[in-house]
Amino acid sequence: MYTSKENVNILTSLLVSHHVYSAVVCPGSRNAPIVHNLNECPDITCYPVTDERSAGFFAIGLIQATQMPVAVCVTSGSALLNLAPAVAEAKYQQLPLVVISADRPQAWIDQLDGQTIPQPGALAPWVRRSVSLPEPHDEESRWLCNRLVNEALLDLCFLSCAPVHINVPISEPLFEFSVKVLPYERVIRRNDVSPDKNILMARDFFEAERPMIVLGQEFSWWAADDDDGEYAQCLDFLADYGVVLSESLNNHLSHHVATEKAITLIGDDPDFLPDVIIYIGGHVVSKRLKRLLRRATEATVYMVNDDPALHDVTMHMDEIVVASSHDVLVGTLHYYYRHNRLGLIFPAIDDERADEPLFKVNPAHAAFHDRWQKVLDKAEKMTESYEPAYSQMATVRYFEEQLYDMEYDFHVHYGNSSAIRLANIYAAHHVWCNRGVNGIEGSLSTAVGFAAYLLGEDCDDKVFCVLGDLSFFYDQNALWNANLGGNLRIILLNNGGGGIFRTLPGLENSDARDRMVAACHETSAQGICTQCDIGYLRATNMEEMQMGVVRLLTEETHRPMLLEVFTNADIDYRMLTGFYEDKGR
């Protein structure tokens, strides 16, 4: 029988799944549930050592002898600190040592109770990863516990080996041993891209009934300059086979569609859920898309990124593939053509198994693709036909329509919150946005830096920045800059406060919303523009806005220009919600 402590059972199960079969255990009461589990588990061999200072080095000896990762488990308090010399040694020998420390509940840390020192991060200089597990009480905290253990154990041996620290708070009662079997726990793997990995992903994708590719935020220079068209051809083919969803944050431009609008039309229909997901890149803005991916709990999920960190957007990821989207998608398609004899459109990959059919295409994919394509086409038509009244939505719509007709090259930066969400409805090109943290600061400064570089290179490209009033006024010192020139054009969407806060259900019931949460104001950018020698335009109705946008796009000037569009926050909200609530016929 195993302990009743769920975080300990999750940890024990994943230790075995990540090939940690040896554990050095030290005495104590707080770590007794962990020691009990390690001893109870038939896949783990336990070595009792009383002195923690010795136990850490004993574990190093086991690692050297077995050439496998080894855990060392200690109780709470100073017991953990006694491992520091061994952990430092493991760091510089690049050895996979798993430090497991029991801990007291957070409420009692530093409260003059026994063995209650701050333990998370205590070994930070010498471990690659330090996590502290929650005591699960619902599905989200269980997912977090699973993810944290996977994160730590994945970092044991990636590229090189290093020690990691897993801290386990355990509340009383400590000694209930009532669980018959360990839970089945999701195991996340991390791999570099390779021929074998591309074969596996190609097989999973093409044998799936409901394959999907999701393109998150990514700007890849090779994709922006895809002169031979290899990547574009690859993506076109995969989009004709499965479902490819993207936003304007991704620079694979031909596959930006009205993704979020389509998902509103789908609702909760399970027939649109994928069974294989290849998620490439970073952020997606759409909460609806994230919810759809998280509902696909039975899907096999590959997260593809140059960043080896664990970003479990779907909450049920199976594997991290550390690679560029080019290496994965082009490599996957290479194998499709090579092994299904449809004729090579790309250079052949040398493979002595080339004549062996590795997988067969699942014909059921066509129904899934057609089902999605019908909704995506409808969403695009509804987006084109929806004509919002004068508002921020109407402004972005008109700007993007007119921008499409310009003959010069351009780069568009959007601010966060409402601005980037409007971009994802109307921008048919890649947009820049600081989605790393999603904060309001720095959007204008980023665009200014971008424009300043192009100006210094005598480049004729224009740089546009579209952002809301809070983002603008927070970052207004971006215009207090000696590097500005006529290639910078700004659209300031000013509805007198944080419009995004009107979309949050329940917040309308708070008297603090407008003045304290949404930061309502009556500020204008005209004075800032005068001070910084910025050409200033203003609009308070549809005609003025459209004239201002045209001037912003076409007027030649040696200094930056700014169009301030004043709108009503309630109308902005109604136009956006009306767009998403319209289900069509």
Buried (B, 14 or more C-beta within 10 A) or exposed (E): EBBBBBBBBBBBBBBBBBEBBBBBBBBBBBBBBBBBBBEBBEBBBBBEBEEBBBBBBBBBEBBEEEEEBBBBBBBBBEBBBBBBEBBBBBBEBEBBBBBBBBBBEBEBBEEEEEBBBEBBEBBEEBBBBBBBBBBBEEEEBBBBBBBBBBBBBBBBBBEEBBBBBBBBBBEEEBEEBEBEEBBEBBBBBBBEBEBEBBBBBBBBBBBBBBBBBBBBBBBBEEBEEBEEEBBBBBBBBBBEBBBBBBBBBBBBBEBBBBBBBBBBBBEEEEEBBBBBBBBBBBBBBBEBBBEBBBBBEEBBBBBBBEEBEBBBBBBBBBBBBBBBBBBBBBBBBBBBBBBBEEEEEBEEBEBEEEEEEBBEBBEEBEEBBEBBBEBBEBBBEBBEEBEBBBBBBBBBBBBBBBBEEEEEEBBBBBBBBBBBBBBBBBBEBBBBBBBEEEBBBBBBBBBBBBBBEBBEEEEEBBBBBBBBBBBBBBBBEBBEBEEBBBBBBBBBBBBBBBBBBBBEEEBEEEEEBBEEBBBBBEBBBBEBBEEBEBBBBBBEEBEBBBEBBEBBBEEEEEEBBBBBBBBBBEBBBBBBEEBBEEEEE
